[in-house]
């Protein structure tokens, strides 16, 4: 099943997406504590196997034109991200270490952005890149979870763009600007996604393919990464974990349209704007890993290089 977050008639809702309309799940969510989004409440119920799926079909339909989409999880407790989790991305960035040496980093929860939103570039004199990624949302508390049990702790999968400022500042700085984590539009339950090894990821900028990868090429797969993260921190329902990007990262600029599509999961699209951008106050532009000056050719899954 697919779920999404919306605004409807001035209120936040979590909904089941059933086609050209959705079903508002509010009547099934019970008491929602102050400061917790309906989606966070829904995810908690999914993790407890406490959502009555049999009643979803009885709820009234809400047409899409009455809705405004919100970030999938408007209020994640944490956003945990895998650095350098594809060998081809490691090669293009000339990184010595991959995820197995680097662990993970955190992005600010306030950086989430909805499908159809606008990434706001903050500085006129810095480079910003797109990174398309598979992400999942934690469904129940996870601490010291084994690889074998990892999938039982996931509410579902989604698309994510890890927007990145290049330079020598810490990752958590360069990737945490407001709007730098577009996520959504859907939370797709694991049973509907199926085998992760069969998924493909594609990222386009202004319709031009930049990234084309197989999820099976992750260095640390989804269960391995969740297991590792849970050995360091406790994951809670609603936390977002994103799996890293393949080769093909490239610069984005004012007016661009960026899309990431993952088979079986959905497609996420955002615009880019540098309105109100200023000069950068930090001096890291010439240090740190430097992305390719030209867009890395997308490699077909046959292993050939596309012209």
N, C-alpha and C positions, 0 to 999 in steps of 0.2 A: 504494500500500500504506500501511497505518497501522501505526505503531509507538508503544509506550508504555513507561514505566518502572514497575516494580513491586518490591515485596518479596515473596519466596516462600520460605517455610521459613527465614526469618531471613537471607536473602541478597538482595542487589540483583540484578535482572535487567533486561535489555532484551528486549522481546517484540514479535512480530508479532501484531496483533489481527486475527483472522479470523472473528469472530462472537461467540458466547457464551463462547468460550474463547480462549486465546492460545497461541502457540508460543514457548517459551523459546529465545532465539537464542544462548545462551551457547556451545553447541558450535561455532558458526560464527564466534565473535569472536576466537579465538586468544588470545594472551597479553594480559591487561589489566594495565597498569602500576599500581602502587600509587598511590592518590589519584585515579584516573580512574574515573568511573562506567562501567558497561556501556553506557549510552546514548551517552556521549562516544565510546567505542570504536566503537560501531555507526555513529555519524555520520561518523567518520573513514573507516571502510570504505566507506560510501555515497559520500563525496566522492572516493574513489580508484576508484570502480566495482569494488571488490574483494569485495563481498558476493555470495555464490553464492545467488541467489534460487531456483535450481532445487532446492536442498536444504531450503528452509524447510518445504515440505509434508511432508517426511519426519520432522520433529521431533515429539516427543510433545506432545499438547494438555494445557494446564493450565486447569482450570475457574476462572472468575472468583472463586468463593467462597473459593478458597485464596489469593487475592492481596490485597495492600494497595497501592493506587496511590501512586506517588511523584511529586514534581515532574517534569515531562517531562524536563528536563535538570537533574539535581540539583546540578551543579557547572559552570554556565556561566562562562567566563572573563570575559565582559563582558555586560552588558545595555545596549543602546544604544536610545534612545527618541527619537521625532520629536515635537517640541513644535508645537502649533498647525498641524496638517496637514489640517484641513478648514475651509473658509471659514465654515460655520455655527457651528463651535465658536469660531472667532476672533471672530465677531460676539457670541455669548453671553457671552464672557469680556471683551469690549471691549478686545481686544489690538490694538495698532498693527501689530505685526509677526507674520508667519507663519513657517513652517519655512524658507522661503527666506532669511529674515533672521536666524533664531535658530540654525540648524544642528541640533545634537542635544544631548542630555544623557545622563548615565550614571546607572543605578540600581545599587545594591549587589547583587552576585550572591547574597548571603545572604538576599535578600528573597523568593526563589522559594517558592511554596506549591503543593501538589498540589490537583488537582480533588477536591472534597469536603472540603477543609480549612477552617480557620477563620481569618479575618482578625482579628488582635488589635489593636483600637484602643488606642493607648498613653496618650492624654490625655483627661480628662473635659471639658476646657474649650476644645477646638478642634474645628473642622469637618473631616470626612473625606468624600470623594466617590468615587463609582465612575466609572471610565473604561474602557469596553470597546474592545478593539483587535484588529486582525489583526497577528500576529507571524510571523516566520520564523526558522528556525535555520540558521546558516551551515554549509555542508557541506565547504567546502575553503577554504584560505587565500585571502584577498582583499585585494589592495593595488593601488590605481590601476586598478580594474576599470571597463571601459566599460559604458555603459547596455546596449549590445547583448549583452554577455557576462554580465550580472549574474545572470540566472536560473540559469546554469550553476554558480553558487557557493552554491546553496541546497539544503540537505538536505530541507526541507519546511516546511509552514505549520502554525500552531496558533492557538489562542485565548489571549488574555491580558487580564487586568484590571490596569490601572495605578491602584492605590489611592493617593489623593493627600490630604495634609493641606493645607488652604488657608492662605495667609498669605505673608509676605514672606521667609521663609527660602529659601535656595537650593533649586532643584528637587531636586537630588541628596539633600538632607536630607529634604524633605517627602515623597519618594516611595520612600525606601530602608529604612523600618522593616522588621524581620523580618515576613514574611507579606504584604507589600504588593505582591508580584508573583505572584498566582496564574497558572499557565500550564499548558496542556494541554487535555483529557487526552491528545490524540493528536498525533503528528508525521505529517502526511499528505504524501506525496511529490507534487511538482509535477505529475506526469503524472496523478494521480488528482484533484487539485484542479481542473485545467483552467484556462480563461481567468479571470484575476483580475478582469477588468472585469465579469464576470457575478455576482460574489459580493455577498451582502448581509450586514450585521451588525445584530444586535438585542441589546439589553441590557435585562434586566428586574430589578426589585427587588420581592421579595414577589409575583411574578407580574404586576406592573404594568409596561408598556412604558415605558422611558425613552429609549432610543436606537434608531433605525431608519434605517439609512443604506446607501448603495451604496458599495462599495469604489472604484468608478470615480471617485468624487468627491474622492478624495485629492488634495491640492495637488501633492505630490511622490509619484508612484507608487512601487511597490516597486523596480523597477530603478533609477530615478533616485536614490532614497534610498540604496540600497546603494552605488551608484557614488560618491555624495558622501561617505558615511561612510568608504569605503575610500580616499578621497583624503586623509583626515585620520589615520586609524589603520589598523593591520593587523587585519583580522578573521580569527579562527581557527575551526576546526571546533568546534561546540558553543556559540559565541556566539549570543545571542538578540538579535534586532533587532525592535522593535515600532513600528508605523506611525502611532500617534497616534489620537486619539478624535474622534468627531463630536459635534455638539450633543446635549444631553440629559444632561449630567453633573448629578449631584444627590447630596444628603447621604445617607450610610448611617449606621445606628445599631445599637446592641446588639440582637441577635435577628433582624436582616434576613437574607434569602437573596438573593444576587446571582447572576445568570446572564448569560453572554454566549454567543450562538450565531452561528456564521458558516456560511453555506451551503457545503457541500462540505468543510468542515473539522471541524466538531463543535460540542459545547456544553460549557461549563465552568461549574461551579456551586460556590459557597462560601458559608459562613455568616459572620456578623459577631458579635464579642463585645467588650465593654469590661471584661471581668474583669481585675482587677489594674491598671486604668488609674489614672493619677495626674494631678496638675496639671502643665501644660506649663511647663518651665523657661525657654523662650525667649519673646520678646516680639513675635513677628511676626504675631500674629493679625489686627491691624488694618491691615496693610500688604500690598502685593502685589496681584495680580489677584484680584478678588472674584467668586466664582461667583454665578449668579442666586439670589435668595432663595426663589424658587419654581421648581419643576421646569419647564424649558423644554418646551413642547408638542412632541411627536414629529411631525416633518413626514413625511407620506406621500411616496412616491417620485413621485407625480403633482405634487408641489409644494404641495399643499393642507395646511392645518394641521388636525390631528386634535383634536377637542374633548377 
